[in-house]
Amino acid sequence: MASFLADFVVIGPRTFLYTPSRPKSGQLIILCTWLGAAHKHISKYTALYRSIAPNARILLIESSFGILASTFVRQQRVIKFAPAAAVVMDTVAECEHQSPPHLKESPNGHLDDKKTSTGIRRSTPSSSQAQPKIILHVFSNGGMNSATHLLHVLRLCMDKRLALTGVMFDSCPGKGTSYWQTFDAIALSFPKNIVGRFLGFLAVHCFLIFMIVYIACGNENPAKFWRRVPLEESRPARGACYLFSKEDRMIEWTDIEEHAEEARSKGWRVKEILFEGSGHCAHLNMYGSRYVEAVNSVWEGD
């Protein structure tokens, strides 16, 4: 396990929580990483947020092909998303001076006054009610899958849309209409050995062919679900920031622009940052200062 995760607590499958020594009530960063993201790459983003928001908790949800290929019902089962949903609702409850709603089907029960159902100690609420400060940072369509299912579960549990401070869309959301772009994006998560890659390629072809038939039968394209849910089941006070480039080989930049325009039409405040020359989920590497400035502007409300 990468050293940066030594400060994180495992609260569910591919789900981790970092709590600073002095957590500030109502502050949370949600990172939904791209498919097969290496820990050495994820650590750059956790370090960024620990610098910008030193008193905020960080909820990290990793993506994998096994999760992506699961049914929607399975992905939303408590074993995967209840721990993450509990952390978010606990953060909201800190500002509302009440216990968060009971998670349906939760094996952990209600959240008490001092600990969440994940066993993580809460910060002490402030004396006056305030809005939670929560940023959702999503990477690629793999991260979109995690984020949309989390938002959907939260909407069911809270009976209201989650009040986010802002959403960072890094290299997403795409429409998922290109067979080979989707294949290449998933293939990045495969092991390097020849046998593992061969079996992985075979599994992805079977999965994509199944999805073509699934959609042809009148079912909703998962990519359309990923694009729809954030606009319907969250309400960011400071809008959304889209980080993308024309050189991205995994996602069409026009797909991202269209989603940004749709967000504007729904009343969102939108900022688009088009980078030059950077690849898929690699904008921070080439444009560190611009990337950090964009994240900080959403967090601080500039």
C-alpha positions, 0 to 999 in steps of 0.5 A: 500500500502506498505510503500516502494511504498510511494516513487514510482509514479503509472504510469500505471496498476501495473506499478510504477516509483521511481525517486531519488532526484538527478537522473543521466541522462541515468540511469534506473533499470527495475524490472519485478517481479514474479507472485503475489510477495508481496510488502514486498519481492519486497522492498528488491530488490528496497532497493538493487538498491537504495543502489547500484545505488542511482541516478538511476530511478527504473521502477517496473512492477508487474505481475499478473495472470490476465495479464498473462492469457490475449492475447498478443495483450491486454498485449501490448496495451498502457494502460498496457505498454506505460507508461513503454515504455515511461520511457525507451525511455525517458532514452535513449533520455537523452543520445541521446539529442533528444526527444524520438519516439512517442508511437504508440496509446499513449494517452499521446502524445509526450514527451516534453523537461522537462517531460515524457508522464508519467508526471515524470520530467527528469534529465538534460542531460550531455553535451556529448553523452553517452550510457544509463545505463539500467539494466533489472532484471527479476524474474521467468516466470511471470517477463519474460512475462512482460519483453518480452512484454516490449522489443517487444513494445520498438523494435516496437517503437524505430525500433532498439534493446534496448541497455541494460547494462545487464540482471539479470535472477532470477529463469528463464527462464523456458520452461513451459513444466511441467503442475504441476510446472506451476500450482504451480507457478501460485497458489502462487499468489492466496488469502489465503481464501478457496473460493478464492483459490478454484476459483483460482485453477479452473481458472488456470486449465481452463487456462492451458488446454486452453494453451495445446489446443492453442499450439497443434493448432500450436501456439507458446508456450508463454514460448518459446516466453519469452525465445526467445525475450530477445535474439533477441530484446535486446543487453546487453553490459555486458551480462547476469547473471543467478541466480538459484538453483537445489532446485527450485521447480517451474523452472527446473535448466537445462532450465536455463542452456540451455538458458544461453548456447544459450545466449553464442552462440549468443555472449552474455557475460554470468555469471551463479551463482548456489546457494545451498538450496535456493528456487524459487526467494529466493536466496537473502534471503539466499545468500545476499552478493553473490546476491548483489555482482552479481548485483553490478558486472553487474551494474559496469561492473566488 
